[in-house]
Amino acid sequence: MSALVFGATRLVVLVGTPIAVAANLKQATEALVPSQLGLPGLEAGACMSLPPSHGGAGQTVFIDPGHGGLDPGVVGGSGARQVLEKDATLAVATQLSTLLRADGYRVVMARTEDSTMLKLSPADSVFGALTGSAEHRDLAARAACANAAGAAALVSIHFNAFGDPSVGGTEAFYDSARTFSAENRRLATYLQAALVASLRTDDRGVWTDDQLAAPTLTSSGTKYGHLIELGPMAAGWVDNPSQMPGALVEPLFLSNPKEAALAADPAGQRQIAVALEAGLVKFLTAA
């Protein structure tokens, strides 16, 4: 295939036999089609590889929209409107994916639908909620997906909550127990700075994941002391740890009505996505 460019117009000329031309068109079309990576037990729409929509450097970014399916995450609201963390994270991640692909990056999404990553059995839920074991396996699968993707960076998107609805702001977390901890911190710092500048929220800081004040899934999780997606190997708990710099961001508090309204607004979701892309691109292109 060759291309002739006249001013702002590109004329594409297909060269070769009809069979060769058809094969070239088929390959070009397939290169733009999302595909699921070959991990066992995945739900439809999970661990999806999305090719760049424009030419780029070939780097891959793994995006994890936190929670999904039977796991709603934080439930907040603004007025009479309920805002689920799983919905806001997926909306932001989808917009972030579009932005990154337009800038030439391949994106692998942990989930593209309202679901867990892994197919669940009846034993994986109790009264409509995920068991700790199911949630643990699902989080481990997200790290495995990031590794299968060969990602250059991992970003896990979440939203925060607190008992006092006046509390708000932005936080980011990274793991300091990895050989690439300096890169983890740099990524988290870039993402945090971009979010705070864009959202004009209170800067609540960049923290190591062992400082995250959140309940653990099991006693094993308490002993591990790290986020499963970001942390080091621990036999029987995290057997396939993520192998690339990663950070978890919490741009807003869904327990804060004003911030919940922003998280539920498509314009606010795009604002978060634009900021995350700016931080990611800064990280990926830094010398």
C-alpha positions in Angstrom: 0.0 0.0 0.0 1.3 3.5 -0.9 0.0 6.9 -0.1 0.2 10.1 -2.1 -0.2 13.4 -0.2 -1.5 16.5 -1.9 -1.7 19.4 0.6 -4.0 18.3 3.4 -5.5 15.4 1.4 -4.1 11.9 1.6 -4.8 9.6 -1.4 -4.3 6.0 -0.6 -3.4 3.8 -3.5 -3.5 0.0 -3.2 -0.9 -1.8 -5.2 -0.8 -5.5 -6.0 -3.1 -8.3 -7.1 -6.7 -8.3 -5.9 -5.9 -11.1 -3.5 -2.9 -9.2 -2.0 -5.0 -6.1 -1.7 -7.7 -7.9 0.1 -5.2 -9.5 2.4 -3.7 -6.1 3.2 -7.2 -4.6 3.9 -8.0 -7.6 6.1 -4.8 -7.1 8.1 -5.3 -3.4 8.5 -8.9 -3.9 9.6 -8.0 -6.6 12.1 -5.3 -4.4 13.6 -7.9 -1.9 14.7 -10.3 -4.5 16.2 -10.3 -4.9 20.0 -9.4 -8.3 21.2 -9.4 -10.2 24.5 -6.1 -11.4 25.9 -5.8 -15.2 26.4 -6.1 -15.6 30.2 -8.3 -18.3 31.6 -11.8 -17.7 33.0 -12.4 -14.2 31.8 -15.7 -12.5 31.5 -16.8 -11.1 28.2 -15.2 -7.6 27.8 -12.5 -8.3 30.4 -8.7 -7.9 29.7 -9.4 -6.2 26.4 -6.6 -5.0 24.1 -7.5 -1.8 22.3 -5.1 -0.7 19.5 -4.1 2.9 18.9 -6.4 4.8 16.6 -3.4 6.8 15.3 0.3 5.8 14.8 2.5 6.0 17.9 5.5 4.6 19.7 3.9 1.3 20.4 3.8 1.6 24.2 1.0 -0.1 26.1 -0.9 1.3 29.1 -3.0 -0.9 31.4 -6.1 0.8 32.8 -8.1 -0.8 35.6 -11.5 0.7 36.3 -11.9 -0.4 39.9 -14.6 -2.7 41.1 -17.4 -3.9 38.8 -20.3 -6.3 38.7 -21.4 -7.4 42.2 -18.7 -5.1 43.6 -20.1 -1.6 43.4 -17.2 0.0 45.4 -18.1 3.2 47.2 -21.7 4.3 47.0 -22.1 8.1 47.2 -24.5 10.6 45.9 -25.4 14.2 45.1 -28.9 15.2 46.1 -31.3 12.3 45.1 -28.8 10.9 42.6 -26.9 7.8 43.7 -23.3 7.5 42.4 -21.6 4.1 42.3 -17.8 4.0 42.2 -17.8 1.1 39.7 -19.8 3.3 37.2 -17.6 6.4 37.6 -14.4 4.5 37.3 -15.5 2.8 34.1 -16.7 6.1 32.5 -13.3 7.8 33.3 -11.3 4.8 32.1 -13.2 4.6 28.8 -12.6 8.3 28.1 -8.9 7.9 29.1 -8.6 5.0 26.8 -9.9 7.0 23.9 -7.5 9.8 24.6 -4.5 7.6 24.9 -5.3 5.6 21.7 -5.7 8.9 19.8 -2.2 9.7 20.9 -0.8 6.4 19.5 -0.9 4.2 22.7 -2.2 0.7 22.8 -4.5 0.3 25.8 -5.5 -2.8 27.7 -8.6 -2.4 29.9 -9.2 -4.7 32.9 -12.9 -4.4 32.1 -14.9 -2.6 29.5 -18.3 -3.6 31.0 -20.1 -3.6 34.4 -18.6 -6.9 35.4 -15.8 -8.5 37.4 -12.8 -9.7 35.3 -13.3 -13.3 36.2 -16.4 -15.4 35.6 -18.0 -16.1 39.0 -19.5 -19.3 40.5 -22.5 -19.3 42.8 -20.1 -19.8 45.7 -18.4 -16.5 44.9 -21.2 -14.4 46.3 -23.2 -14.2 49.5 -26.4 -12.2 49.6 -25.5 -10.5 46.3 -22.0 -9.4 47.4 -18.6 -10.8 46.4 -16.8 -13.0 48.9 -13.3 -11.9 50.0 -11.9 -14.9 48.1 -13.6 -13.9 44.9 -12.5 -10.3 45.2 -8.9 -11.5 45.9 -8.9 -13.7 42.7 -10.3 -10.9 40.7 -7.7 -8.4 41.8 -4.9 -10.9 41.1 -6.3 -11.4 37.6 -6.0 -7.7 37.0 -2.3 -7.8 37.7 -2.0 -10.9 35.5 -3.7 -9.1 32.7 -1.3 -6.1 33.0 1.6 -8.5 32.7 0.1 -10.3 29.8 -0.4 -7.0 28.1 3.3 -6.1 28.4 2.2 -2.7 29.7 4.7 0.1 30.3 2.5 1.6 33.1 -0.5 0.5 35.2 -3.2 2.9 36.4 -5.9 1.8 38.7 -8.8 4.3 39.0 -10.9 4.5 42.2 -12.9 7.1 44.1 -12.8 7.8 47.8 -15.3 8.1 50.7 -15.4 9.3 54.3 -17.9 9.6 57.0 -17.8 13.4 57.0 -19.4 14.6 53.7 -17.4 17.9 53.9 -14.1 16.0 53.4 -12.8 15.9 49.8 -9.7 16.0 47.7 -7.3 13.9 45.6 -4.9 11.1 46.6 -2.6 8.7 44.8 -0.9 5.6 46.0 2.1 3.5 44.9 4.1 0.6 46.2 7.6 1.2 47.7 8.5 -2.5 48.2 9.3 -3.1 44.5 12.6 -2.8 42.7 11.0 -0.1 40.5 9.6 1.8 43.5 11.2 5.1 42.3 9.3 4.8 39.0 6.1 4.0 40.9 6.5 7.1 43.0 7.2 9.2 39.9 4.1 8.0 38.1 1.9 8.5 41.2 3.4 12.0 41.6 2.7 13.0 38.0 -0.8 11.7 38.1 -1.6 13.4 41.4 -0.2 16.8 40.3 -2.1 16.7 37.0 -5.4 15.8 38.8 -5.0 18.5 41.5 -4.2 21.1 38.9 -7.1 20.2 36.7 -9.8 19.6 39.4 -8.5 22.3 41.8 -9.2 19.9 44.7 -7.4 19.7 48.0 -4.1 17.9 47.5 -4.2 15.1 50.0 -0.8 13.8 48.9 1.0 10.8 47.4 1.2 7.8 49.8 2.7 4.3 49.8 0.1 1.6 49.6 0.9 0.3 53.1 -0.5 3.7 54.3 -3.8 3.1 52.7 -6.5 3.2 55.3 -8.9 0.6 53.9 -10.2 -2.7 55.1 -8.4 -5.8 53.9 -10.1 -8.8 52.3 -8.8 -11.5 54.7 -6.2 -12.0 57.5 -3.7 -12.9 54.7 -4.3 -9.5 53.2 -3.6 -7.9 56.5 -0.3 -9.6 56.7 0.5 -8.7 53.1 0.1 -5.0 53.7 0.1 -3.9 50.1 -2.4 -3.4 47.2 -2.6 -6.7 45.3 -2.3 -5.0 41.9 0.8 -3.0 42.9 2.6 -5.0 45.5 5.4 -7.6 45.6 5.1 -11.4 45.3 3.8 -13.3 48.3 3.5 -17.1 47.7 -0.2 -18.2 47.8 -1.5 -14.6 47.9 0.2 -12.7 45.0 1.9 -15.3 42.8 2.0 -13.2 39.6 2.7 -9.6 40.7 2.5 -6.7 38.3 5.9 -6.2 36.5 5.6 -2.5 35.6 5.4 0.9 37.3 1.9 1.4 38.7 -0.2 3.7 40.7 -3.7 3.9 42.2 -5.6 7.2 42.0 -8.6 8.5 43.9 -9.5 11.8 42.2 -12.6 12.6 44.3 -14.7 11.7 47.3 -18.1 10.3 46.4 -19.2 10.9 50.0 -18.8 14.7 49.2 -21.9 15.8 47.3 -20.1 18.4 45.2 -17.4 16.0 44.3 -19.9 13.2 43.6 -21.7 15.4 41.2 -18.5 16.0 39.3 -17.6 12.3 39.2 -21.1 11.5 37.8 -21.0 14.3 35.2 -19.6 13.2 31.7 -17.8 16.6 31.6 -16.2 15.9 35.0 -15.3 12.4 33.9 -13.6 13.8 30.8 -11.8 16.4 33.0 -10.4 13.6 35.1 -9.4 11.5 32.0 -7.6 14.5 30.4 -5.6 15.0 33.6 -4.7 11.3 33.9 -3.6 11.2 30.3 -1.4 14.3 30.8 0.3 12.6 33.8 0.7 9.3 32.0 2.2 10.9 28.9 4.6 12.9 31.0 5.7 9.7 32.7 6.0 7.7 29.5 7.9 10.3 27.6 10.3 11.4 30.3 13.9 10.8 29.6 
